Amino acid sequence: MEEMGMTDNQYKGMLLEDLENWEEVLELAKKENNQSIIKKAEKQIEKINNKLKF
């Protein structure tokens, strides 16, 4: 039995959802001026944006 993987569109959709979530976290962290969370969120956003370049 062959397993089906994610299509490119499904993967991209998942990444876009993750990106939206991290952008929200970043916005909240900036409101609280929480530098450690800001750095983490910015790093994750950068990773996701790099993955979306396919």
C-alpha positions as CSV (number, residue, x, y, z in Angstrom):
1,M,0.0,0.0,0.0
2,E,1.4,3.4,-1.1
3,E,1.2,6.3,1.4
4,M,0.2,9.6,0.0
5,G,2.2,12.6,1.1
6,M,1.2,16.2,1.2
7,T,0.8,18.1,-2.0
8,D,2.8,21.3,-2.5
9,N,-0.4,23.3,-2.1
10,Q,-1.3,21.6,1.2
11,Y,2.3,22.2,2.5
12,K,2.2,25.8,1.4
13,G,-1.2,26.2,3.1
14,M,0.1,24.8,6.3
15,L,3.1,27.1,6.2
16,L,0.9,30.1,5.6
17,E,-1.2,29.2,8.7
18,D,2.0,28.9,10.7
19,L,3.3,32.2,9.4
20,E,0.0,33.9,10.4
21,N,0.2,32.5,13.9
22,W,3.9,33.5,14.4
23,E,3.1,37.0,13.1
24,E,0.4,37.3,15.7
25,V,2.8,36.1,18.4
26,L,5.3,38.7,17.2
27,E,2.7,41.5,17.4
28,L,1.7,40.5,21.0
29,A,5.4,40.2,22.0
30,K,6.0,43.7,20.7
31,K,3.1,45.1,22.7
32,E,4.6,43.5,25.8
33,N,8.2,44.4,24.8
34,N,9.2,40.8,25.4
35,Q,12.6,40.7,23.6
36,S,13.1,36.9,23.9
37,I,9.7,36.1,22.3
38,I,10.3,38.8,19.7
39,K,13.6,37.2,18.7
40,K,12.0,33.7,18.6
41,A,9.0,34.8,16.5
42,E,11.2,36.7,14.1
43,K,13.4,33.6,13.7
44,Q,10.4,31.4,13.0
45,I,8.9,33.8,10.6
46,E,12.2,33.9,8.7
47,K,12.4,30.1,8.5
48,I,8.8,29.9,7.2
49,N,9.4,32.6,4.6
50,N,12.4,30.7,3.4
51,K,10.4,27.5,3.1
52,L,7.7,29.3,1.1
53,K,10.3,30.2,-1.6
54,F,9.7,26.9,-3.5
